[in-house]
Amino acid sequence: MHPARLSPLFSAAARLLGGAAAWLALASPAQAACDPALSASPQFSPQGCVFQNTANPGAQPSQPAWKIWSRFFAPSPPGTTPTDPI
């Protein structure tokens, strides 16, 4: 293409990109203020106005993946599965 022909294409692309950026800036929701009554909760996080659960201190560590998946390869012990459908 001739260099003089590229200039209108670039300016059109720049206008389109600028318009899209302005539209996205206007369309994004504004950060609303959090309800002050919620801030009394220990699980409430003011960043994003969300509740976050803390880690359970009494949770036991999980089993290794092989120990969990290997149960599916062996038949179930007798008396642990129902014989009739529920």
PDB file of N, CA, C and O in Angstrom:
ATOM      1  N   MET A   1       0.831  -1.186   0.000  1.00  0.00           N
ATOM      2  CA  MET A   1       0.000   0.000   0.000  1.00  0.00           C
ATOM      3  C   MET A   1       0.869   1.242   0.000  1.00  0.00           C
ATOM      4  O   MET A   1       2.003   1.243   0.480  1.00  0.00           O
ATOM      5  N   HIS A   2       0.313   2.267  -0.539  1.00  0.00           N
ATOM      6  CA  HIS A   2       0.999   3.548  -0.574  1.00  0.00           C
ATOM      7  C   HIS A   2       0.977   4.156   0.827  1.00  0.00           C
ATOM      8  O   HIS A   2      -0.039   4.057   1.516  1.00  0.00           O
ATOM      9  N   PRO A   3       2.099   4.801   1.279  1.00  0.00           N
ATOM     10  CA  PRO A   3       2.136   5.385   2.633  1.00  0.00           C
ATOM     11  C   PRO A   3       1.043   6.415   2.896  1.00  0.00           C
ATOM     12  O   PRO A   3       0.593   6.549   4.033  1.00  0.00           O
ATOM     13  N   ALA A   4       0.612   7.138   1.881  1.00  0.00           N
ATOM     14  CA  ALA A   4      -0.441   8.137   2.095  1.00  0.00           C
ATOM     15  C   ALA A   4      -1.778   7.459   2.380  1.00  0.00           C
ATOM     16  O   ALA A   4      -2.655   8.059   3.002  1.00  0.00           O
ATOM     17  N   ARG A   5      -1.937   6.243   1.943  1.00  0.00           N
ATOM     18  CA  ARG A   5      -3.174   5.502   2.141  1.00  0.00           C
ATOM     19  C   ARG A   5      -3.248   4.905   3.559  1.00  0.00           C
ATOM     20  O   ARG A   5      -4.340   4.669   4.075  1.00  0.00           O
ATOM     21  N   LEU A   6      -2.104   4.666   4.177  1.00  0.00           N
ATOM     22  CA  LEU A   6      -2.082   4.089   5.520  1.00  0.00           C
ATOM     23  C   LEU A   6      -2.567   5.080   6.574  1.00  0.00           C
ATOM     24  O   LEU A   6      -3.171   4.667   7.564  1.00  0.00           O
ATOM     25  N   SER A   7      -2.326   6.337   6.392  1.00  0.00           N
ATOM     26  CA  SER A   7      -2.685   7.329   7.383  1.00  0.00           C
ATOM     27  C   SER A   7      -4.182   7.333   7.697  1.00  0.00           C
ATOM     28  O   SER A   7      -4.532   7.328   8.877  1.00  0.00           O
ATOM     29  N   PRO A   8      -5.091   7.342   6.707  1.00  0.00           N
ATOM     30  CA  PRO A   8      -6.516   7.298   7.049  1.00  0.00           C
ATOM     31  C   PRO A   8      -6.908   5.987   7.741  1.00  0.00           C
ATOM     32  O   PRO A   8      -7.778   5.983   8.612  1.00  0.00           O
ATOM     33  N   LEU A   9      -6.274   4.886   7.357  1.00  0.00           N
ATOM     34  CA  LEU A   9      -6.591   3.618   8.016  1.00  0.00           C
ATOM     35  C   LEU A   9      -6.181   3.635   9.482  1.00  0.00           C
ATOM     36  O   LEU A   9      -6.918   3.165  10.349  1.00  0.00           O
ATOM     37  N   PHE A  10      -4.999   4.179   9.751  1.00  0.00           N
ATOM     38  CA  PHE A  10      -4.541   4.234  11.136  1.00  0.00           C
ATOM     39  C   PHE A  10      -5.382   5.192  11.969  1.00  0.00           C
ATOM     40  O   PHE A  10      -5.660   4.920  13.137  1.00  0.00           O
ATOM     41  N   SER A  11      -5.788   6.319  11.372  1.00  0.00           N
ATOM     42  CA  SER A  11      -6.599   7.258  12.145  1.00  0.00           C
ATOM     43  C   SER A  11      -7.993   6.670  12.418  1.00  0.00           C
ATOM     44  O   SER A  11      -8.567   6.902  13.483  1.00  0.00           O
ATOM     45  N   ALA A  12      -8.524   5.924  11.472  1.00  0.00           N
ATOM     46  CA  ALA A  12      -9.825   5.280  11.703  1.00  0.00           C
ATOM     47  C   ALA A  12      -9.708   4.221  12.792  1.00  0.00           C
ATOM     48  O   ALA A  12     -10.588   4.101  13.645  1.00  0.00           O
ATOM     49  N   ALA A  13      -8.625   3.457  12.762  1.00  0.00           N
ATOM     50  CA  ALA A  13      -8.420   2.438  13.794  1.00  0.00           C
ATOM     51  C   ALA A  13      -8.224   3.083  15.165  1.00  0.00           C
ATOM     52  O   ALA A  13      -8.710   2.577  16.176  1.00  0.00           O
ATOM     53  N   ALA A  14      -7.503   4.209  15.184  1.00  0.00           N
ATOM     54  CA  ALA A  14      -7.277   4.899  16.455  1.00  0.00           C
ATOM     55  C   ALA A  14      -8.587   5.453  17.002  1.00  0.00           C
ATOM     56  O   ALA A  14      -8.822   5.397  18.209  1.00  0.00           O
ATOM     57  N   ARG A  15      -9.443   5.987  16.134  1.00  0.00           N
ATOM     58  CA  ARG A  15     -10.743   6.488  16.594  1.00  0.00           C
ATOM     59  C   ARG A  15     -11.616   5.354  17.109  1.00  0.00           C
ATOM     60  O   ARG A  15     -12.303   5.498  18.121  1.00  0.00           O
ATOM     61  N   LEU A  16     -11.586   4.237  16.413  1.00  0.00           N
ATOM     62  CA  LEU A  16     -12.380   3.091  16.847  1.00  0.00           C
ATOM     63  C   LEU A  16     -11.885   2.566  18.186  1.00  0.00           C
ATOM     64  O   LEU A  16     -12.687   2.259  19.068  1.00  0.00           O
ATOM     65  N   LEU A  17     -10.578   2.462  18.343  1.00  0.00           N
ATOM     66  CA  LEU A  17     -10.008   1.986  19.604  1.00  0.00           C
ATOM     67  C   LEU A  17     -10.297   2.965  20.740  1.00  0.00           C
ATOM     68  O   LEU A  17     -10.622   2.547  21.851  1.00  0.00           O
ATOM     69  N   GLY A  18     -10.182   4.251  20.469  1.00  0.00           N
ATOM     70  CA  GLY A  18     -10.484   5.259  21.487  1.00  0.00           C
ATOM     71  C   GLY A  18     -11.945   5.236  21.893  1.00  0.00           C
ATOM     72  O   GLY A  18     -12.270   5.368  23.073  1.00  0.00           O
ATOM     73  N   GLY A  19     -12.821   5.069  20.923  1.00  0.00           N
ATOM     74  CA  GLY A  19     -14.243   4.982  21.235  1.00  0.00           C
ATOM     75  C   GLY A  19     -14.575   3.759  22.065  1.00  0.00           C
ATOM     76  O   GLY A  19     -15.383   3.832  22.991  1.00  0.00           O
ATOM     77  N   ALA A  20     -13.947   2.621  21.732  1.00  0.00           N
ATOM     78  CA  ALA A  20     -14.188   1.399  22.504  1.00  0.00           C
ATOM     79  C   ALA A  20     -13.674   1.550  23.934  1.00  0.00           C
ATOM     80  O   ALA A  20     -14.316   1.088  24.878  1.00  0.00           O
ATOM     81  N   ALA A  21     -12.519   2.197  24.097  1.00  0.00           N
ATOM     82  CA  ALA A  21     -11.969   2.400  25.445  1.00  0.00           C
ATOM     83  C   ALA A  21     -12.873   3.319  26.260  1.00  0.00           C
ATOM     84  O   ALA A  21     -13.093   3.077  27.446  1.00  0.00           O
ATOM     85  N   ALA A  22     -13.396   4.366  25.637  1.00  0.00           N
ATOM     86  CA  ALA A  22     -14.294   5.276  26.351  1.00  0.00           C
ATOM     87  C   ALA A  22     -15.596   4.566  26.729  1.00  0.00           C
ATOM     88  O   ALA A  22     -16.121   4.764  27.825  1.00  0.00           O
ATOM     89  N   TRP A  23     -16.106   3.749  25.825  1.00  0.00           N
ATOM     90  CA  TRP A  23     -17.339   3.016  26.120  1.00  0.00           C
ATOM     91  C   TRP A  23     -17.126   2.051  27.283  1.00  0.00           C
ATOM     92  O   TRP A  23     -17.982   1.941  28.161  1.00  0.00           O
ATOM     93  N   LEU A  24     -15.982   1.346  27.296  1.00  0.00           N
ATOM     94  CA  LEU A  24     -15.704   0.416  28.398  1.00  0.00           C
ATOM     95  C   LEU A  24     -15.541   1.150  29.720  1.00  0.00           C
ATOM     96  O   LEU A  24     -15.968   0.650  30.760  1.00  0.00           O
ATOM     97  N   ALA A  25     -14.936   2.318  29.693  1.00  0.00           N
ATOM     98  CA  ALA A  25     -14.763   3.084  30.930  1.00  0.00           C
ATOM     99  C   ALA A  25     -16.108   3.541  31.480  1.00  0.00           C
ATOM    100  O   ALA A  25     -16.309   3.560  32.695  1.00  0.00           O
ATOM    101  N   LEU A  26     -17.023   3.905  30.600  1.00  0.00           N
ATOM    102  CA  LEU A  26     -18.336   4.337  31.059  1.00  0.00           C
ATOM    103  C   LEU A  26     -19.221   3.167  31.459  1.00  0.00           C
ATOM    104  O   LEU A  26     -20.089   3.309  32.320  1.00  0.00           O
ATOM    105  N   ALA A  27     -19.006   2.018  30.842  1.00  0.00           N
ATOM    106  CA  ALA A  27     -19.857   0.865  31.117  1.00  0.00           C
ATOM    107  C   ALA A  27     -19.459   0.125  32.384  1.00  0.00           C
ATOM    108  O   ALA A  27     -20.272  -0.613  32.941  1.00  0.00           O
ATOM    109  N   SER A  28     -18.226   0.303  32.853  1.00  0.00           N
ATOM    110  CA  SER A  28     -17.800  -0.431  34.043  1.00  0.00           C
ATOM    111  C   SER A  28     -18.494   0.146  35.271  1.00  0.00           C
ATOM    112  O   SER A  28     -18.598   1.364  35.416  1.00  0.00           O
ATOM    113  N   PRO A  29     -18.969  -0.734  36.158  1.00  0.00           N
ATOM    114  CA  PRO A  29     -19.693  -0.240  37.336  1.00  0.00           C
ATOM    115  C   PRO A  29     -18.748   0.462  38.312  1.00  0.00           C
ATOM    116  O   PRO A  29     -17.593   0.066  38.472  1.00  0.00           O
ATOM    117  N   ALA A  30     -19.245   1.483  38.942  1.00  0.00           N
ATOM    118  CA  ALA A  30     -18.469   2.204  39.943  1.00  0.00           C
ATOM    119  C   ALA A  30     -18.464   1.403  41.246  1.00  0.00           C
ATOM    120  O   ALA A  30     -19.420   0.687  41.543  1.00  0.00           O
ATOM    121  N   GLN A  31     -17.404   1.524  42.007  1.00  0.00           N
ATOM    122  CA  GLN A  31     -17.292   0.823  43.280  1.00  0.00           C
ATOM    123  C   GLN A  31     -18.223   1.492  44.286  1.00  0.00           C
ATOM    124  O   GLN A  31     -18.012   2.647  44.655  1.00  0.00           O
ATOM    125  N   ALA A  32     -19.231   0.785  44.723  1.00  0.00           N
ATOM    126  CA  ALA A  32     -20.177   1.319  45.694  1.00  0.00           C
ATOM    127  C   ALA A  32     -19.589   1.197  47.101  1.00  0.00           C
ATOM    128  O   ALA A  32     -18.761   0.325  47.365  1.00  0.00           O
ATOM    129  N   ALA A  33     -20.016   2.058  47.972  1.00  0.00           N
ATOM    130  CA  ALA A  33     -19.544   2.015  49.353  1.00  0.00           C
ATOM    131  C   ALA A  33     -20.136   0.793  50.055  1.00  0.00           C
ATOM    132  O   ALA A  33     -21.290   0.432  49.823  1.00  0.00           O
ATOM    133  N   CYS A  34     -19.345   0.172  50.903  1.00  0.00           N
ATOM    134  CA  CYS A  34     -19.805  -1.005  51.641  1.00  0.00           C
ATOM    135  C   CYS A  34     -20.747  -0.570  52.767  1.00  0.00           C
ATOM    136  O   CYS A  34     -20.640   0.536  53.297  1.00  0.00           O
ATOM    137  N   ASP A  35     -21.655  -1.452  53.110  1.00  0.00           N
ATOM    138  CA  ASP A  35     -22.586  -1.193  54.205  1.00  0.00           C
ATOM    139  C   ASP A  35     -21.802  -1.190  55.512  1.00  0.00           C
ATOM    140  O   ASP A  35     -21.126  -2.175  55.808  1.00  0.00           O
ATOM    141  N   PRO A  36     -21.865  -0.124  56.304  1.00  0.00           N
ATOM    142  CA  PRO A  36     -21.096  -0.073  57.553  1.00  0.00           C
ATOM    143  C   PRO A  36     -21.513  -1.130  58.561  1.00  0.00           C
ATOM    144  O   PRO A  36     -20.717  -1.487  59.429  1.00  0.00           O
ATOM    145  N   ALA A  37     -22.733  -1.640  58.475  1.00  0.00           N
ATOM    146  CA  ALA A  37     -23.179  -2.665  59.420  1.00  0.00           C
ATOM    147  C   ALA A  37     -22.439  -3.984  59.182  1.00  0.00           C
ATOM    148  O   ALA A  37     -22.297  -4.789  60.102  1.00  0.00           O
ATOM    149  N   LEU A  38     -21.968  -4.207  57.953  1.00  0.00           N
ATOM    150  CA  LEU A  38     -21.264  -5.454  57.653  1.00  0.00           C
ATOM    151  C   LEU A  38     -19.836  -5.463  58.170  1.00  0.00           C
ATOM    152  O   LEU A  38     -19.273  -6.534  58.400  1.00  0.00           O
ATOM    153  N   SER A  39     -19.241  -4.300  58.356  1.00  0.00           N
ATOM    154  CA  SER A  39     -17.841  -4.232  58.756  1.00  0.00           C
ATOM    155  C   SER A  39     -17.606  -4.748  60.175  1.00  0.00           C
ATOM    156  O   SER A  39     -16.454  -4.958  60.555  1.00  0.00           O
ATOM    157  N   ALA A  40     -18.647  -4.958  60.962  1.00  0.00           N
ATOM    158  CA  ALA A  40     -18.486  -5.495  62.310  1.00  0.00           C
ATOM    159  C   ALA A  40     -18.179  -6.987  62.295  1.00  0.00           C
ATOM    160  O   ALA A  40     -17.703  -7.531  63.291  1.00  0.00           O
ATOM    161  N   SER A  41     -18.444  -7.648  61.187  1.00  0.00           N
ATOM    162  CA  SER A  41     -18.201  -9.089  61.093  1.00  0.00           C
ATOM    163  C   SER A  41     -16.717  -9.362  60.880  1.00  0.00           C
ATOM    164  O   SER A  41     -16.079  -8.684  60.075  1.00  0.00           O
ATOM    165  N   PRO A  42     -16.145 -10.361  61.597  1.00  0.00           N
ATOM    166  CA  PRO A  42     -14.732 -10.676  61.393  1.00  0.00           C
ATOM    167  C   PRO A  42     -14.455 -11.300  60.033  1.00  0.00           C
ATOM    168  O   PRO A  42     -13.311 -11.282  59.579  1.00  0.00           O
ATOM    169  N   GLN A  43     -15.474 -11.855  59.364  1.00  0.00           N
ATOM    170  CA  GLN A  43     -15.270 -12.463  58.055  1.00  0.00           C
ATOM    171  C   GLN A  43     -15.373 -11.446  56.923  1.00  0.00           C
ATOM    172  O   GLN A  43     -15.069 -11.776  55.776  1.00  0.00           O
ATOM    173  N   PHE A  44     -15.794 -10.222  57.217  1.00  0.00           N
ATOM    174  CA  PHE A  44     -16.011  -9.228  56.168  1.00  0.00           C
ATOM    175  C   PHE A  44     -14.697  -8.604  55.747  1.00  0.00           C
ATOM    176  O   PHE A  44     -13.881  -8.220  56.585  1.00  0.00           O
ATOM    177  N   SER A  45     -14.498  -8.505  54.437  1.00  0.00           N
ATOM    178  CA  SER A  45     -13.312  -7.864  53.882  1.00  0.00           C
ATOM    179  C   SER A  45     -13.747  -6.608  53.130  1.00  0.00           C
ATOM    180  O   SER A  45     -14.522  -6.703  52.179  1.00  0.00           O
ATOM    181  N   PRO A  46     -13.266  -5.439  53.537  1.00  0.00           N
ATOM    182  CA  PRO A  46     -13.686  -4.215  52.849  1.00  0.00           C
ATOM    183  C   PRO A  46     -13.190  -4.127  51.411  1.00  0.00           C
ATOM    184  O   PRO A  46     -13.762  -3.381  50.616  1.00  0.00           O
ATOM    185  N   GLN A  47     -12.133  -4.873  51.049  1.00  0.00           N
ATOM    186  CA  GLN A  47     -11.676  -4.888  49.663  1.00  0.00           C
ATOM    187  C   GLN A  47     -12.672  -5.710  48.855  1.00  0.00           C
ATOM    188  O   GLN A  47     -12.664  -6.939  48.931  1.00  0.00           O
ATOM    189  N   GLY A  48     -13.507  -5.066  48.104  1.00  0.00           N
ATOM    190  CA  GLY A  48     -14.487  -5.746  47.288  1.00  0.00           C
ATOM    191  C   GLY A  48     -15.803  -6.000  47.993  1.00  0.00           C
ATOM    192  O   GLY A  48     -16.719  -6.551  47.382  1.00  0.00           O
ATOM    193  N   CYS A  49     -15.934  -5.624  49.245  1.00  0.00           N
ATOM    194  CA  CYS A  49     -17.165  -5.813  50.021  1.00  0.00           C
ATOM    195  C   CYS A  49     -17.631  -7.265  49.990  1.00  0.00           C
ATOM    196  O   CYS A  49     -18.778  -7.539  49.638  1.00  0.00           O
ATOM    197  N   VAL A  50     -16.762  -8.183  50.350  1.00  0.00           N
ATOM    198  CA  VAL A  50     -17.086  -9.608  50.316  1.00  0.00           C
ATOM    199  C   VAL A  50     -16.803 -10.235  51.680  1.00  0.00           C
ATOM    200  O   VAL A  50     -16.066  -9.681  52.496  1.00  0.00           O
ATOM    201  N   PHE A  51     -17.401 -11.396  51.907  1.00  0.00           N
ATOM    202  CA  PHE A  51     -17.128 -12.182  53.109  1.00  0.00           C
ATOM    203  C   PHE A  51     -16.121 -13.262  52.752  1.00  0.00           C
ATOM    204  O   PHE A  51     -16.231 -13.901  51.705  1.00  0.00           O
ATOM    205  N   GLN A  52     -15.138 -13.465  53.624  1.00  0.00           N
ATOM    206  CA  GLN A  52     -14.121 -14.488  53.418  1.00  0.00           C
ATOM    207  C   GLN A  52     -14.053 -15.362  54.656  1.00  0.00           C
ATOM    208  O   GLN A  52     -13.865 -14.875  55.770  1.00  0.00           O
ATOM    209  N   ASN A  53     -14.211 -16.665  54.442  1.00  0.00           N
ATOM    210  CA  ASN A  53     -14.105 -17.591  55.556  1.00  0.00           C
ATOM    211  C   ASN A  53     -12.637 -17.872  55.842  1.00  0.00           C
ATOM    212  O   ASN A  53     -11.836 -18.068  54.928  1.00  0.00           O
ATOM    213  N   THR A  54     -12.303 -17.888  57.113  1.00  0.00           N
ATOM    214  CA  THR A  54     -10.929 -18.199  57.496  1.00  0.00           C
ATOM    215  C   THR A  54     -10.730 -19.710  57.441  1.00  0.00           C
ATOM    216  O   THR A  54     -11.699 -20.469  57.400  1.00  0.00           O
ATOM    217  N   ALA A  55      -9.500 -20.133  57.441  1.00  0.00           N
ATOM    218  CA  ALA A  55      -9.199 -21.563  57.404  1.00  0.00           C
ATOM    219  C   ALA A  55      -9.672 -22.233  58.686  1.00  0.00           C
ATOM    220  O   ALA A  55      -9.591 -21.643  59.764  1.00  0.00           O
ATOM    221  N   ASN A  56     -10.168 -23.466  58.573  1.00  0.00           N
ATOM    222  CA  ASN A  56     -10.638 -24.219  59.722  1.00  0.00           C
ATOM    223  C   ASN A  56      -9.427 -24.778  60.471  1.00  0.00           C
ATOM    224  O   ASN A  56      -8.700 -25.602  59.917  1.00  0.00           O
ATOM    225  N   PRO A  57      -9.194 -24.356  61.704  1.00  0.00           N
ATOM    226  CA  PRO A  57      -8.020 -24.854  62.423  1.00  0.00           C
ATOM    227  C   PRO A  57      -8.154 -26.328  62.810  1.00  0.00           C
ATOM    228  O   PRO A  57      -7.146 -26.987  63.062  1.00  0.00           O
ATOM    229  N   GLY A  58      -9.386 -26.858  62.861  1.00  0.00           N
ATOM    230  CA  GLY A  58      -9.579 -28.253  63.239  1.00  0.00           C
ATOM    231  C   GLY A  58      -9.608 -29.201  62.054  1.00  0.00           C
ATOM    232  O   GLY A  58      -9.816 -30.401  62.233  1.00  0.00           O
ATOM    233  N   ALA A  59      -9.404 -28.689  60.848  1.00  0.00           N
ATOM    234  CA  ALA A  59      -9.469 -29.544  59.658  1.00  0.00           C
ATOM    235  C   ALA A  59      -8.265 -30.481  59.618  1.00  0.00           C
ATOM    236  O   ALA A  59      -7.126 -30.067  59.834  1.00  0.00           O
ATOM    237  N   GLN A  60      -8.540 -31.728  59.341  1.00  0.00           N
ATOM    238  CA  GLN A  60      -7.477 -32.719  59.238  1.00  0.00           C
ATOM    239  C   GLN A  60      -6.832 -32.630  57.852  1.00  0.00           C
ATOM    240  O   GLN A  60      -7.492 -32.243  56.887  1.00  0.00           O
ATOM    241  N   PRO A  61      -5.563 -32.980  57.747  1.00  0.00           N
ATOM    242  CA  PRO A  61      -4.947 -32.967  56.425  1.00  0.00           C
ATOM    243  C   PRO A  61      -5.583 -34.021  55.530  1.00  0.00           C
ATOM    244  O   PRO A  61      -6.005 -35.075  56.006  1.00  0.00           O
ATOM    245  N   SER A  62      -5.650 -33.738  54.251  1.00  0.00           N
ATOM    246  CA  SER A  62      -6.287 -34.672  53.328  1.00  0.00           C
ATOM    247  C   SER A  62      -5.359 -35.857  53.043  1.00  0.00           C
ATOM    248  O   SER A  62      -4.158 -35.807  53.311  1.00  0.00           O
ATOM    249  N   GLN A  63      -5.937 -36.897  52.506  1.00  0.00           N
ATOM    250  CA  GLN A  63      -5.188 -38.101  52.177  1.00  0.00           C
ATOM    251  C   GLN A  63      -4.457 -37.908  50.851  1.00  0.00           C
ATOM    252  O   GLN A  63      -4.856 -37.079  50.033  1.00  0.00           O
ATOM    253  N   PRO A  64      -3.385 -38.674  50.638  1.00  0.00           N
ATOM    254  CA  PRO A  64      -2.717 -38.611  49.338  1.00  0.00           C
ATOM    255  C   PRO A  64      -3.661 -39.091  48.236  1.00  0.00           C
ATOM    256  O   PRO A  64      -4.568 -39.884  48.487  1.00  0.00           O
ATOM    257  N   ALA A  65      -3.443 -38.612  47.034  1.00  0.00           N
ATOM    258  CA  ALA A  65      -4.323 -38.934  45.913  1.00  0.00           C
ATOM    259  C   ALA A  65      -4.381 -40.440  45.655  1.00  0.00           C
ATOM    260  O   ALA A  65      -5.453 -40.966  45.355  1.00  0.00           O
ATOM    261  N   TRP A  66      -3.251 -41.141  45.765  1.00  0.00           N
ATOM    262  CA  TRP A  66      -3.250 -42.578  45.480  1.00  0.00           C
ATOM    263  C   TRP A  66      -4.137 -43.335  46.479  1.00  0.00           C
ATOM    264  O   TRP A  66      -4.828 -44.277  46.092  1.00  0.00           O
ATOM    265  N   LYS A  67      -4.126 -42.939  47.739  1.00  0.00           N
ATOM    266  CA  LYS A  67      -4.943 -43.615  48.746  1.00  0.00           C
ATOM    267  C   LYS A  67      -6.430 -43.435  48.442  1.00  0.00           C
ATOM    268  O   LYS A  67      -7.219 -44.356  48.657  1.00  0.00           O
ATOM    269  N   ILE A  68      -6.817 -42.273  47.949  1.00  0.00           N
ATOM    270  CA  ILE A  68      -8.221 -42.033  47.620  1.00  0.00           C
ATOM    271  C   ILE A  68      -8.612 -42.807  46.377  1.00  0.00           C
ATOM    272  O   ILE A  68      -9.628 -43.502  46.389  1.00  0.00           O
ATOM    273  N   TRP A  69      -7.833 -42.711  45.294  1.00  0.00           N
ATOM    274  CA  TRP A  69      -8.197 -43.322  44.020  1.00  0.00           C
ATOM    275  C   TRP A  69      -8.043 -44.828  44.021  1.00  0.00           C
ATOM    276  O   TRP A  69      -8.734 -45.512  43.266  1.00  0.00           O
ATOM    277  N   SER A  70      -7.164 -45.364  44.840  1.00  0.00           N
ATOM    278  CA  SER A  70      -6.969 -46.811  44.848  1.00  0.00           C
ATOM    279  C   SER A  70      -8.191 -47.546  45.407  1.00  0.00           C
ATOM    280  O   SER A  70      -8.361 -48.741  45.162  1.00  0.00           O
ATOM    281  N   ARG A  71      -9.041 -46.838  46.157  1.00  0.00           N
ATOM    282  CA  ARG A  71     -10.264 -47.472  46.672  1.00  0.00           C
ATOM    283  C   ARG A  71     -11.211 -47.874  45.551  1.00  0.00           C
ATOM    284  O   ARG A  71     -11.996 -48.807  45.719  1.00  0.00           O
ATOM    285  N   PHE A  72     -11.156 -47.198  44.424  1.00  0.00           N
ATOM    286  CA  PHE A  72     -12.055 -47.503  43.317  1.00  0.00           C
ATOM    287  C   PHE A  72     -11.604 -48.729  42.530  1.00  0.00           C
ATOM    288  O   PHE A  72     -12.406 -49.319  41.805  1.00  0.00           O
ATOM    289  N   PHE A  73     -10.344 -49.122  42.657  1.00  0.00           N
ATOM    290  CA  PHE A  73      -9.827 -50.266  41.901  1.00  0.00           C
ATOM    291  C   PHE A  73     -10.139 -51.592  42.573  1.00  0.00           C
ATOM    292  O   PHE A  73     -10.202 -52.621  41.900  1.00  0.00           O
ATOM    293  N   ALA A  74     -10.329 -51.589  43.854  1.00  0.00           N
ATOM    294  CA  ALA A  74     -10.610 -52.825  44.598  1.00  0.00           C
ATOM    295  C   ALA A  74     -12.115 -52.937  44.836  1.00  0.00           C
ATOM    296  O   ALA A  74     -12.801 -51.919  44.938  1.00  0.00           O
ATOM    297  N   PRO A  75     -12.636 -54.166  44.925  1.00  0.00           N
ATOM    298  CA  PRO A  75     -14.073 -54.313  45.213  1.00  0.00           C
ATOM    299  C   PRO A  75     -14.378 -53.832  46.633  1.00  0.00           C
ATOM    300  O   PRO A  75     -13.517 -53.843  47.514  1.00  0.00           O
ATOM    301  N   SER A  76     -15.617 -53.413  46.824  1.00  0.00           N
ATOM    302  CA  SER A  76     -16.036 -52.936  48.144  1.00  0.00           C
ATOM    303  C   SER A  76     -16.142 -54.109  49.108  1.00  0.00           C
ATOM    304  O   SER A  76     -16.538 -55.200  48.698  1.00  0.00           O
ATOM    305  N   PRO A  77     -15.802 -53.915  50.369  1.00  0.00           N
ATOM    306  CA  PRO A  77     -15.949 -54.987  51.355  1.00  0.00           C
ATOM    307  C   PRO A  77     -17.410 -55.397  51.482  1.00  0.00           C
ATOM    308  O   PRO A  77     -18.299 -54.567  51.291  1.00  0.00           O
ATOM    309  N   PRO A  78     -17.677 -56.669  51.804  1.00  0.00           N
ATOM    310  CA  PRO A  78     -19.067 -57.115  51.934  1.00  0.00           C
ATOM    311  C   PRO A  78     -19.794 -56.364  53.049  1.00  0.00           C
ATOM    312  O   PRO A  78     -19.220 -56.067  54.097  1.00  0.00           O
ATOM    313  N   GLY A  79     -21.057 -56.068  52.800  1.00  0.00           N
ATOM    314  CA  GLY A  79     -21.870 -55.391  53.803  1.00  0.00           C
ATOM    315  C   GLY A  79     -21.759 -53.876  53.774  1.00  0.00           C
ATOM    316  O   GLY A  79     -22.381 -53.195  54.589  1.00  0.00           O
ATOM    317  N   THR A  80     -20.981 -53.343  52.852  1.00  0.00           N
ATOM    318  CA  THR A  80     -20.835 -51.881  52.812  1.00  0.00           C
ATOM    319  C   THR A  80     -21.620 -51.246  51.675  1.00  0.00           C
ATOM    320  O   THR A  80     -21.733 -50.021  51.622  1.00  0.00           O
ATOM    321  N   THR A  81     -22.158 -52.037  50.775  1.00  0.00           N
ATOM    322  CA  THR A  81     -22.972 -51.513  49.678  1.00  0.00           C
ATOM    323  C   THR A  81     -24.368 -52.090  49.740  1.00  0.00           C
ATOM    324  O   THR A  81     -24.513 -53.256  50.108  1.00  0.00           O
ATOM    325  N   PRO A  82     -25.401 -51.343  49.401  1.00  0.00           N
ATOM    326  CA  PRO A  82     -26.758 -51.884  49.454  1.00  0.00           C
ATOM    327  C   PRO A  82     -26.970 -52.935  48.345  1.00  0.00           C
ATOM    328  O   PRO A  82     -26.473 -52.794  47.228  1.00  0.00           O
ATOM    329  N   THR A  83     -27.704 -53.962  48.686  1.00  0.00           N
ATOM    330  CA  THR A  83     -27.983 -55.028  47.711  1.00  0.00           C
ATOM    331  C   THR A  83     -29.182 -54.660  46.856  1.00  0.00           C
ATOM    332  O   THR A  83     -29.246 -55.065  45.695  1.00  0.00           O
ATOM    333  N   ASP A  84     -30.139 -53.904  47.392  1.00  0.00           N
ATOM    334  CA  ASP A  84     -31.323 -53.494  46.661  1.00  0.00           C
ATOM    335  C   ASP A  84     -31.253 -51.998  46.402  1.00  0.00           C
ATOM    336  O   ASP A  84     -30.695 -51.243  47.199  1.00  0.00           O
ATOM    337  N   PRO A  85     -31.821 -51.581  45.286  1.00  0.00           N
ATOM    338  CA  PRO A  85     -31.841 -50.136  45.056  1.00  0.00           C
ATOM    339  C   PRO A  85     -32.729 -49.436  46.084  1.00  0.00           C
ATOM    340  O   PRO A  85     -33.703 -50.010  46.574  1.00  0.00           O
ATOM    341  N   ILE A  86     -32.394 -48.239  46.390  1.00  0.00           N
ATOM    342  CA  ILE A  86     -33.146 -47.468  47.393  1.00  0.00           C
ATOM    343  C   ILE A  86     -34.401 -46.906  46.765  1.00  0.00           C
ATOM    344  O   ILE A  86     -35.176 -46.225  47.437  1.00  0.00           O
TER     345      ILE A  86
END
